[in-house]
Every structure is written in structure tokens, then in C-alpha cells.
Amino acid sequence: MKKSVFITGAATGSGRATALSFARGGYLVGGYDVDDAGLKLLAADIRAVGGAGVVGHLDVTDVDQMAARLTEFVADTGGRLNVMINNAGLLSAGAFEEIPVAVHHRDIDVNIK
């Protein structure tokens, strides 16, 4: 059976590059993100490099959603999970005091919690 990798924040940036690298390496890639349009592109690009993948919507701040997506992916792999990469992250730029408190909280929820 193929090795498998579960990646959060996989729709763009380093998460996307990581997913495609693992796909080229023969892994079954689980790519998850809140960016559904980016995930559609990722799925197509995984197939284009000859890989196999499963993509799905995932908000890493939602514990139940995280557990559900991970459970679904492991079921798709026949119970196997070789690598898990928590790549989801946000960056808010600007003067600290000018960034709304809700944005600071959102960044902490995604990046730390």
C-alpha cells in the first residue's frame, strides 16, 4: 500500500508545494484547507504529476472538523497515516495596534491553537 501524508493549509504556498512534492514521490496525499477553489486546483495538479490525492475542506480551528477529516483520510488509506503536516497558518501585516483584535485572535486560533 502507498505511504500517505495529511497536509493542512495545502491549497496554496508551501502547503501546496509540499503536497505536490509528496505526490511526485508516490504518496497518497490528503490536502486540506478552507480554500475550496485552491483545493480543486491542487487535486488537478496532483493528478497532472501522476499522483493520487484526496482533498477536502478543513478549518483547523474546528476540533470536530479536524477529527472528521483525519478519520475520513485514514479510512481512505486503509488505516495508514505515515506523515502529518500541520501547515495551516495566517499572517496579518501592519502596525500591531492597527490590526483589529478579532484578527489577532483569528491568527492565534489558526497558528497556535
Beta strands, then each sheet from edge to edge (+ up, - down):
strand 1: 4-8
strand 2: 28-33
strand 3: 52-57
strand 4: 83-86
sheet 1: 3+ 2+ 1+ 4+
end
